[in-house]
Amino acid sequence: MLSISSFLQLLKESFRDLLPIILVIMFFQLAIIQTVPDNWLSTAIGLAIVGVGLAVFLLGLEVGIFPVGEGLASDFAKKGSTKWIIIFAFMIGFGTTVAEPALIVIAQKAAGISAGRIDATTLRMVVAFSVGFAIVLGVWRIIKGHPIHYYIITGYVMVVSATMFAPKEIVGLAYDLGGVTTSTVTVPLVAALGIGLASNIKGRNPVLDGFGLIAFASLTPMIFVQFYGIFVYEYVDAVATVAVAAPILPAVPHDIASTAAQFDFKILDILKGLVSVIIDVVPILAVILFFQYIILKKPIDNLKNVVIGFGLVILGLDAFIVGLEMGLFSVGETMAYELTRYDNNFIIYSFGFLIGFSTTMAEPSLTAIARKAKEISDGKINDFILRLFVALGVAIGISLGAYRIVVGGEIVYYIMAGYMFVIALTFIAPKYIIPIAYDSGGVTTSTVTVPLVAALGLGLATNIEGRDPLIDGFGLIAFASLFPMITVMLYGIITERIGVKGEHEKEQLHIDELRHALEDVHNMNLSTINIQGTDKRHSYDMPFSAVHIIVPIEKEEQALIAARNAGARGVTITKARGMGLEKMDNFFNRLHEGESDSNLMFITQSKQVDGIIKAVVDELDLTGKGQGIAYSHPVSHLKGLTLKLDDL
């Protein structure tokens, strides 16, 4: 909903999520490196811009992207045209990936350090085609209702099989490209497409079937890129004259690195950045408008809000990127270089863990997906706790990946071990969490995480003796994509064990408890009667009442005979005394005078009350000149009464 209160709430949450990043950077900068960055003011301003940009971006998603994606999916499902759904899925996947900024950066780096074998444009096309194919495959799964883990496990087998034949120079790159294909704008739209289809196809569950498209988009590039690598390293010769591109983290003194890292805040650069973001979003808009107006021939609902939403997404994402360049990237690159100068590898692992955790908590794609997971799971999935578990997985993955770079070792053994854990947990975790766990691996490596993680990996491989940036530098993103699947499945197992319920489940549980309580009350209200002359007891759902006759002691026997003749079968007699309260002078003294009345209590079936009271009233003339009171009231929970079988 587009409102000031919504924006302020998102702004509050954005700065809350940025706080861990700030604390991590401050700790390592001041406690470990023990220097204050020259551009600390620019860094502070940049982080503030990041917070505002993230809030604007998330508001735009809620107002524009999610409604459009779910609306298109709903219209396609109602139209019943599988062919057009498939074409739309491919175009969304291909069109949004080919212009992905993170993919462009990684492709250019790979081309620069591959001695001319890898062509950046061709690599981007291969990855974009693989993502388009992945979205098609995911949509086909939703339409057919197949369990997602069959596809994912098959994909893992294909990834590992391709790794056996792929040159080692391409393996880490292929694994990393599986994590950079899903952009900040693509992820929410693809998620909306999957959830919308699952919500509108009969027999599909949005939680079980709606998620998973992002997982496919993260898996297929690993396979396609490895086959591409097999081809280029077999048939394309290295170009000896090609200069190797400079690593992301140049081995220069700290003061020079800090100065170079300062962000040049120019209007022209800001405008260029805005244009770049618009170019990233244009393919998505073009695909949406084409299918909405040409294929479906239907106008977009709430067009004004949708236009505002897309505008907010563009402005928010641009501000987000500008803030990162001002406040995070420069510090992150310099710190990664500085940390390699220490002999203590634990510092590197700690930095990887903490920076992975903090950047993931601020990842806008993850925030959007977690909110949607909470919404469609009816609150069973807590969005903040889900993000915590995802961030924990990323942190573990990056620290383990940094360990691999420091000590050396083949990445495939680590990845295979991780896949084995994922497959094992797939058969243990509750079904509703599995697609979300698979998707979480793709949404963690986006706008915030990819540049910092790539910088850390290539920086370590460049500055550690005996490491090759092409072979060892890539792979951290793959670790950051793999381990969240494990931690999210563990989150599902934990919530299932402790009995976390969704809102509707809680309501149903409350209703069931009330029903059982009413049944218990009903059962307690049954009268348990002892049968005279036997040891049997019977419970009866029949009304009983207590009849009280208060008469002078001398009239006691007369009242008992009248009640017996009217059907009463037993009586409880207590002595009583009545008095008026008009005169209170001798009230205390009169309390101790002797009893002069009898209180006769008859427990009887309610149907006999009228007859007993009428008989006593007539016999003792209680409504005329006689003395006494007669009244009755219903009783419940009657236990211990003994009656003859004939009386029942």
C-alpha positions in Angstrom: 0.0 0.0 0.0 1.3 3.4 -1.0 1.4 5.5 2.1 3.7 7.6 4.3 3.3 5.2 7.2 4.3 2.2 5.0 7.4 4.0 3.8 8.4 5.0 7.4 8.0 1.4 8.6 10.2 0.2 5.7 12.7 2.9 6.4 12.9 1.8 10.0 13.5 -1.8 9.0 16.1 -0.9 6.4 18.3 1.0 8.9 17.8 -1.9 11.3 19.1 -4.3 8.7 22.1 -2.0 7.8 23.2 -1.8 11.4 25.1 -5.2 11.4 27.1 -4.1 8.3 28.1 -0.8 10.0 29.1 -2.6 13.2 31.2 -5.2 11.4 33.0 -2.6 9.3 33.6 -0.4 12.4 34.9 -3.3 14.4 37.4 -4.6 11.8 38.5 -1.1 10.8 39.1 0.2 14.3 40.0 -2.9 16.3 41.9 -5.0 13.7 43.2 -2.6 11.1 43.3 0.2 13.6 42.9 3.1 11.2 40.1 5.5 10.4 39.3 5.6 6.7 40.1 8.9 5.0 36.6 9.0 3.4 34.6 8.1 6.5 32.2 11.0 5.9 31.5 9.7 2.4 31.0 6.2 3.8 28.5 7.5 6.4 26.5 9.4 3.8 26.6 6.4 1.5 25.2 4.1 4.1 22.4 6.6 4.8 21.5 6.7 1.1 21.5 2.9 1.1 18.9 2.8 3.8 16.6 5.3 2.1 17.1 3.6 -1.3 16.3 0.2 0.2 13.0 1.5 1.7 12.0 3.1 -1.6 12.8 0.0 -3.5 10.8 -2.3 -1.2 7.8 0.1 -1.3 8.0 0.0 -5.2 8.0 -3.8 -5.1 4.9 -4.0 -3.0 3.1 -1.3 -5.1 4.2 -2.2 -8.6 6.2 -5.4 -9.3 4.4 -8.0 -7.1 0.8 -7.0 -8.2 1.8 -7.0 -11.9 3.6 -10.4 -11.7 0.8 -12.1 -9.9 -1.8 -10.5 -12.1 -0.1 -11.7 -15.3 0.2 -15.2 -13.8 -3.4 -15.2 -12.9 -4.5 -14.0 -16.4 -2.3 -16.7 -18.1 -3.7 -19.4 -15.8 -7.3 -18.3 -16.6 -6.5 -18.1 -20.4 -5.2 -21.7 -20.2 -2.6 -21.2 -22.9 0.5 -23.2 -21.8 2.3 -22.0 -25.0 2.2 -18.3 -24.1 3.0 -19.0 -20.5 6.2 -20.8 -21.6 7.2 -18.0 -24.0 6.6 -15.4 -21.4 8.7 -17.3 -18.9 11.6 -17.6 -21.3 11.5 -14.0 -22.3 11.4 -12.9 -18.6 14.3 -15.1 -17.8 16.5 -14.3 -20.8 15.7 -10.6 -21.0 16.3 -9.8 -17.4 19.5 -11.8 -17.1 21.3 -10.6 -20.2 21.5 -7.1 -18.8 22.2 -8.1 -15.2 24.9 -5.7 -13.9 26.5 -8.4 -11.6 26.7 -10.8 -14.5 28.4 -8.2 -16.7 31.0 -7.5 -14.1 31.8 -11.2 -13.5 31.8 -12.0 -17.3 34.3 -9.1 -17.9 36.5 -10.3 -15.1 36.4 -13.9 -16.4 37.2 -12.8 -19.9 40.1 -10.7 -18.6 41.8 -13.5 -16.7 41.2 -16.3 -19.1 43.8 -15.3 -21.7 41.1 -14.5 -24.3 39.4 -17.9 -24.3 36.2 -16.7 -22.6 34.3 -14.0 -24.5 32.3 -11.8 -22.1 29.3 -11.3 -24.4 29.1 -15.0 -25.4 29.3 -16.0 -21.7 26.4 -13.6 -20.9 24.3 -15.1 -23.7 24.9 -18.6 -22.4 23.9 -17.7 -18.9 20.9 -15.7 -20.1 19.7 -18.6 -22.2 20.2 -21.0 -19.3 18.1 -18.8 -17.0 15.3 -18.5 -19.6 15.4 -22.3 -19.9 15.3 -22.6 -16.1 12.2 -20.4 -15.8 10.5 -22.4 -18.5 11.3 -25.6 -16.7 10.1 -24.2 -13.4 6.8 -23.0 -14.9 6.3 -26.4 -16.5 6.8 -28.1 -13.1 4.1 -25.8 -11.5 1.7 -26.6 -14.4 2.2 -30.3 -14.0 2.4 -30.3 -10.2 5.7 -32.3 -10.0 7.6 -32.3 -6.7 10.5 -29.9 -7.0 13.1 -32.0 -5.3 13.1 -34.5 -8.2 14.2 -31.7 -10.6 16.7 -30.2 -8.1 18.4 -33.5 -7.3 18.6 -34.4 -11.0 20.2 -30.9 -11.6 22.8 -31.6 -8.8 23.7 -34.8 -10.5 24.2 -33.1 -13.8 26.3 -30.3 -12.2 28.6 -32.8 -10.6 28.8 -34.9 -13.8 29.7 -31.8 -15.9 32.3 -30.9 -13.3 34.1 -34.2 -13.9 34.7 -33.2 -17.5 35.0 -29.4 -17.2 38.4 -27.7 -17.0 39.3 -26.6 -13.5 39.6 -23.0 -14.7 35.9 -22.9 -15.4 34.4 -24.8 -12.4 34.5 -22.0 -9.8 33.3 -19.4 -12.4 30.4 -21.7 -13.4 29.4 -22.2 -9.7 29.5 -18.5 -9.1 27.4 -17.6 -12.1 24.6 -19.7 -10.6 24.4 -17.1 -7.9 24.6 -13.9 -9.8 21.9 -14.5 -12.4 19.0 -13.5 -10.2 18.9 -9.8 -9.9 17.2 -7.5 -7.4 14.3 -6.8 -9.8 14.1 -10.2 -11.4 13.8 -12.2 -8.2 10.5 -10.5 -7.0 9.0 -10.7 -10.5 9.9 -14.4 -11.0 8.6 -15.2 -7.5 5.4 -13.3 -8.2 5.0 -15.3 -11.4 5.4 -18.7 -9.7 3.2 -17.8 -6.7 0.5 -16.4 -9.1 0.4 -19.5 -11.2 0.3 -21.8 -8.2 -2.5 -19.7 -6.7 -4.7 -19.9 -9.8 -4.1 -23.5 -11.1 -6.5 -25.9 -9.4 -4.8 -28.4 -7.1 -1.6 -26.3 -6.6 -0.4 -24.9 -3.3 1.3 -21.4 -3.4 3.7 -22.5 -0.7 4.6 -25.9 -2.1 4.4 -25.1 -5.8 4.8 -21.3 -6.0 8.4 -21.1 -4.9 11.3 -22.8 -6.8 11.7 -20.8 -10.0 14.7 -18.9 -8.5 16.3 -22.2 -7.6 16.1 -23.4 -11.2 17.5 -20.1 -12.4 20.5 -20.6 -10.0 21.1 -24.2 -11.0 21.0 -24.4 -14.8 23.8 -21.7 -15.4 26.2 -24.0 -13.6 25.5 -26.8 -16.1 25.5 -24.6 -19.2 28.6 -22.6 -18.3 30.6 -25.8 -17.6 29.7 -27.2 -21.0 30.6 -23.8 -22.5 34.0 -24.0 -20.7 34.6 -27.5 -22.0 34.1 -26.2 -25.5 36.3 -23.0 -25.3 39.2 -24.7 -23.5 39.1 -27.5 -26.0 38.8 -25.5 -29.2 39.8 -21.9 -28.4 43.5 -21.1 -28.1 44.8 -18.7 -25.5 45.9 -15.3 -26.7 49.3 -14.7 -25.2 49.3 -11.0 -26.0 46.1 -10.3 -24.0 47.0 -8.5 -20.8 45.6 -10.0 -17.7 43.0 -7.8 -16.1 43.9 -6.2 -12.8 42.3 -7.9 -9.9 39.6 -6.3 -8.0 41.9 -5.7 -5.0 45.1 -4.2 -6.2 48.2 -4.8 -4.1 48.8 -1.2 -3.3 49.5 0.6 -0.1 46.6 1.4 2.1 46.7 5.1 1.7 46.7 4.9 -2.1 43.9 2.3 -2.0 41.8 4.5 0.3 42.2 7.5 -1.9 41.4 5.6 -5.0 38.4 4.1 -3.4 36.8 7.4 -2.7 33.6 8.0 -4.6 33.5 10.9 -6.9 30.1 12.4 -6.3 29.3 14.0 -9.7 25.9 14.7 -11.1 26.8 13.2 -14.5 27.8 9.9 -12.8 24.6 9.9 -10.8 22.6 10.4 -14.1 24.6 7.6 -15.8 23.8 5.3 -12.9 20.1 6.1 -13.1 20.1 5.5 -16.9 21.9 2.2 -16.2 19.2 1.1 -13.8 16.5 2.1 -16.2 18.2 0.1 -18.9 18.1 -2.9 -16.6 14.4 -2.5 -15.9 13.4 -1.7 -19.5 13.5 -5.3 -20.7 11.2 -6.3 -17.9 8.8 -3.5 -18.7 8.9 -4.3 -22.4 8.1 -8.0 -21.8 5.3 -7.2 -19.4 3.7 -4.5 -21.7 3.9 -6.8 -24.8 2.2 -9.7 -23.1 -0.3 -7.6 -21.2 -1.6 -5.5 -24.2 -0.7 -7.7 -27.3 -1.2 -11.2 -26.1 -3.7 -10.9 -23.2 -5.3 -7.7 -24.7 -6.1 -6.5 -21.3 -5.2 -3.2 -19.6 -3.1 -3.3 -16.4 -5.2 -2.9 -13.2 -4.4 0.2 -11.1 -2.0 1.4 -13.8 -1.2 4.6 -11.9 0.0 2.6 -8.9 2.0 0.2 -11.0 3.7 3.1 -12.8 4.5 4.7 -9.5 5.7 1.4 -8.2 8.2 0.8 -11.1 9.4 4.4 -10.7 10.0 3.8 -7.0 11.9 0.6 -7.8 14.2 2.5 -10.3 14.8 5.4 -7.9 15.3 3.1 -4.9 17.7 0.8 -6.7 19.7 3.6 -8.1 20.0 5.3 -4.7 20.9 1.9 -3.2 23.8 1.3 -5.7 25.0 4.9 -5.4 25.1 4.5 -1.6 26.9 1.2 -1.9 29.6 2.8 -4.1 30.0 5.6 -1.6 29.7 3.8 1.6 30.5 0.1 1.3 32.4 -1.1 -1.8 35.4 1.2 -1.3 35.8 0.2 2.4 35.1 -3.5 1.7 37.8 -3.6 -1.1 40.4 -1.9 1.0 39.7 -4.0 4.1 39.9 -7.2 2.1 43.3 -6.2 0.9 44.4 -5.2 4.4 43.3 -8.5 6.0 45.5 -10.5 3.6 48.5 -8.7 5.1 47.9 -10.4 8.5 49.4 -13.8 9.4 46.2 -14.7 11.3 43.9 -16.5 9.0 41.1 -16.6 11.7 40.7 -12.8 11.1 40.0 -13.6 7.4 37.4 -16.3 8.3 35.8 -14.0 10.9 35.6 -11.2 8.4 34.0 -13.5 5.8 31.5 -14.8 8.3 30.4 -11.4 9.6 30.4 -9.6 6.3 28.4 -12.4 4.8 25.9 -12.4 7.6 25.5 -8.6 7.7 25.2 -8.0 3.9 22.7 -10.8 3.5 20.5 -9.3 6.2 20.5 -6.1 4.1 19.8 -7.9 0.8 16.6 -6.3 -0.7 15.7 -9.4 -2.8 15.8 -11.6 0.3 13.7 -9.1 2.3 11.1 -9.1 -0.5 11.0 -12.9 -0.8 10.9 -13.4 3.0 7.9 -11.1 3.2 6.1 -13.0 0.5 6.9 -16.3 2.2 5.4 -15.1 5.4 2.3 -13.8 3.6 1.5 -17.0 1.7 2.5 -19.3 4.5 -0.2 -17.6 6.7 2.5 -16.5 9.2 3.9 -19.9 9.8 7.2 -18.7 8.3 8.5 -15.7 10.2 10.2 -13.4 7.7 12.8 -12.0 10.1 13.8 -15.4 11.4 13.9 -16.8 7.9 16.4 -14.0 6.9 18.5 -14.8 10.0 18.8 -18.4 9.0 19.6 -17.5 5.4 22.2 -15.0 6.6 23.7 -17.7 8.8 24.0 -20.0 5.8 25.7 -17.3 3.7 28.1 -16.5 6.6 29.1 -20.2 7.0 29.5 -20.6 3.3 31.7 -17.5 2.8 33.9 -18.4 5.8 34.3 -22.0 4.5 35.0 -20.7 1.0 37.6 -18.4 2.4 39.2 -21.3 4.2 39.3 -23.2 0.9 41.2 -20.4 -0.8 43.6 -20.0 2.1 44.5 -23.7 2.5 43.9 -24.7 -1.2 41.7 -27.6 -2.4 39.3 -28.5 -5.2 36.0 -26.6 -5.0 34.1 -29.6 -6.3 34.7 -31.7 -3.2 33.2 -28.9 -1.0 30.2 -28.4 -3.3 29.5 -32.1 -3.6 29.5 -32.5 0.2 27.1 -29.6 0.5 24.8 -31.1 -2.2 24.8 -34.4 -0.2 23.6 -32.5 2.9 20.9 -30.7 0.9 19.6 -33.9 -0.6 19.6 -35.6 2.8 17.7 -32.7 4.4 15.2 -32.7 1.5 13.8 -36.0 2.7 13.7 -34.8 6.3 12.5 -31.2 6.2 8.8 -30.4 6.0 7.5 -30.1 2.4 6.5 -26.4 2.7 10.0 -25.2 3.4 11.8 -27.1 0.6 11.0 -24.8 -2.3 11.7 -21.7 -0.2 15.1 -23.3 0.9 16.0 -23.9 -2.7 15.1 -20.4 -3.7 17.0 -18.9 -0.8 20.3 -19.9 -2.4 19.5 -17.6 -5.4 18.2 -14.6 -3.6 21.2 -14.2 -1.3 23.7 -13.3 -4.0 22.4 -10.1 -5.5 23.0 -6.4 -5.3 24.8 -6.2 -2.0 26.5 -9.5 -1.6 28.0 -10.3 -5.0 30.4 -7.4 -5.4 31.8 -7.7 -1.8 32.0 -11.5 -2.0 33.7 -11.4 -5.5 36.1 -8.8 -4.2 37.0 -10.9 -1.2 37.5 -14.1 -3.2 39.6 -12.6 -6.0 41.5 -10.5 -3.4 42.5 -13.5 -1.4 43.5 -15.5 -4.4 45.6 -12.6 -5.7 47.4 -11.9 -2.5 48.0 -15.4 -1.2 51.0 -17.1 -2.7 50.3 -20.2 -4.8 46.7 -19.3 -5.6 45.4 -18.6 -9.1 42.6 -15.9 -9.3 40.8 -17.8 -12.1 40.9 -21.2 -10.4 40.8 -20.2 -6.8 39.3 -16.7 -6.8 35.9 -17.7 -8.0 33.7 -19.9 -5.9 32.8 -17.9 -2.9 29.4 -16.9 -4.4 28.7 -20.6 -4.9 29.4 -21.3 -1.2 27.1 -18.3 -0.3 24.3 -19.9 -2.5 24.7 -23.4 -1.2 24.7 -23.2 2.5 21.5 -21.2 3.0 19.6 -24.1 1.5 20.9 -26.2 4.4 20.2 -23.7 7.1 16.7 -22.9 5.8 15.7 -26.6 5.8 17.0 -26.8 9.4 14.8 -23.8 10.2 11.8 -25.7 8.8 12.7 -28.8 10.8 13.1 -26.8 14.0 9.8 -25.0 13.6 8.0 -28.2 12.9 9.5 -29.8 16.0 8.5 -27.0 18.3 5.0 -26.9 16.7 4.9 -23.4 15.1 1.5 -22.8 13.5 0.1 -20.5 10.9 -2.6 -18.0 11.7 -5.4 -20.2 10.3 -3.9 -23.2 12.0 -4.0 -21.4 15.3 -7.6 -20.3 14.7 -8.6 -23.9 13.8 -6.7 -25.2 16.9 -8.6 -22.7 19.1 -11.9 -23.8 17.6 -11.0 -27.4 18.2 -10.1 -26.6 21.8 -13.4 -24.8 22.3 -15.2 -27.7 20.8 -13.5 -30.2 23.1 -14.2 -27.9 26.0 -17.9 -27.7 25.2 -17.9 -31.5 24.8 -16.3 -31.8 28.2 -18.8 -29.4 29.8 -21.6 -31.3 28.1 -20.3 -34.6 29.5 -19.9 -33.0 32.9 -23.5 -31.8 32.7 -24.7 -35.3 32.3 -26.4 -36.5 35.6 -24.9 -39.6 37.0 -27.6 -41.6 38.9 -27.1 -44.5 41.2 -29.7 -47.3 40.7 -31.2 -48.3 44.0 -30.6 -51.9 45.0 -27.7 -52.3 42.6 -24.1 -51.2 42.2 -24.8 -49.7 38.8 -24.5 -46.0 37.8 -25.9 -44.4 34.7 -25.3 -41.0 33.1 -28.4 -39.3 31.8 -28.7 -36.2 29.7 -31.9 -35.0 31.5 -32.6 -31.9 33.5 -32.9 -32.0 37.3 -34.0 -29.3 39.7 -33.8 -28.6 43.4 -37.2 -27.8 45.1 -36.9 -25.9 48.4 -39.9 -25.8 50.8 -39.3 -23.7 54.0 -42.1 -24.1 56.5 -42.6 -24.0 60.3 -41.3 -27.1 62.1 -44.8 -28.2 63.0 -45.8 -28.2 59.3 -42.8 -30.3 58.3 -44.5 -33.7 58.2 -47.5 -32.3 56.3 -45.2 -30.9 53.6 -43.2 -34.1 53.3 -46.4 -36.2 52.8 -47.7 -33.8 50.1 -44.3 -33.8 48.3 -44.1 -37.6 48.4 -47.6 -38.0 47.0 -46.6 -35.6 44.1 -43.6 -37.8 43.2 -40.7 -36.7 45.4 -38.5 -39.7 46.3 -36.0 -38.2 48.7 -35.4 -35.1 50.8 -32.7 -33.3 52.7 -33.9 -31.6 55.9 -32.0 -28.7 57.6 -33.2 -26.5 60.4 -33.7 -22.9 59.6 -35.1 -19.7 61.1 -36.5 -16.7 59.3 -36.8 -13.1 60.5 -37.5 -9.7 59.1 -34.7 -7.1 59.0 -36.9 -4.0 59.5 -35.9 -3.7 63.1 -32.1 -4.0 63.7 -32.0 -3.1 67.4 -31.6 -6.6 68.8 -30.2 -8.1 65.5 -27.0 -9.6 67.1 -28.8 -11.1 70.0 -31.6 -12.6 67.8 -29.0 -14.4 65.7 -28.5 -16.9 68.4 -32.2 -17.7 69.0 -33.3 -21.3 68.3 -34.4 -22.5 64.9 -38.2 -22.5 64.3 -38.4 -23.6 60.6 -37.5 -26.6 58.4 -35.8 -26.3 55.0 -36.9 -29.3 52.9 -34.8 -29.8 49.7 -36.0 -32.2 47.1 -33.7 -33.1 44.1 -36.0 -34.3 41.4 -36.4 -34.4 37.7 -37.4 -31.0 36.4 -40.6 -32.3 34.9 -41.9 -33.1 38.4 -41.2 -29.6 39.9 -44.6 -28.1 39.1 -46.5 -31.0 40.6 -44.5 -31.0 43.9 -44.7 -27.3 44.5 -48.4 -27.2 43.6 -49.1 -30.1 46.0 -47.2 -28.5 48.9 -48.6 -25.0 48.3 -52.2 -26.3 48.2 -51.7 -28.6 51.2 -50.2 -25.9 53.4 -52.2 -23.0 51.9 -48.9 -21.1 51.4 -50.5 -18.5 49.1 -53.3 -17.9 51.6 -53.1 -17.9 55.4 -50.4 -20.6 55.7 -46.8 -19.8 56.5 -43.8 -20.9 54.3 -41.9 -20.4 51.1 -41.5 -22.6 48.1 -39.1 -22.1 45.2 -37.0 -24.2 42.8 -33.8 -23.8 40.6 -32.2 -26.0 38.0 -29.1 -28.0 39.0 -26.1 -29.2 36.9 -23.2 -31.6 37.4 -25.5 -33.8 39.5 -23.6 -36.8 41.0 -24.5 -39.3 43.7 -28.3 -39.2 43.5 -30.0 -42.6 44.0 -33.3 -43.4 42.4 -35.3 -46.5 41.7 -35.2 -47.8 38.1 -38.9 -47.3 37.8 -38.5 -43.6 38.6 -36.2 -43.3 35.5 
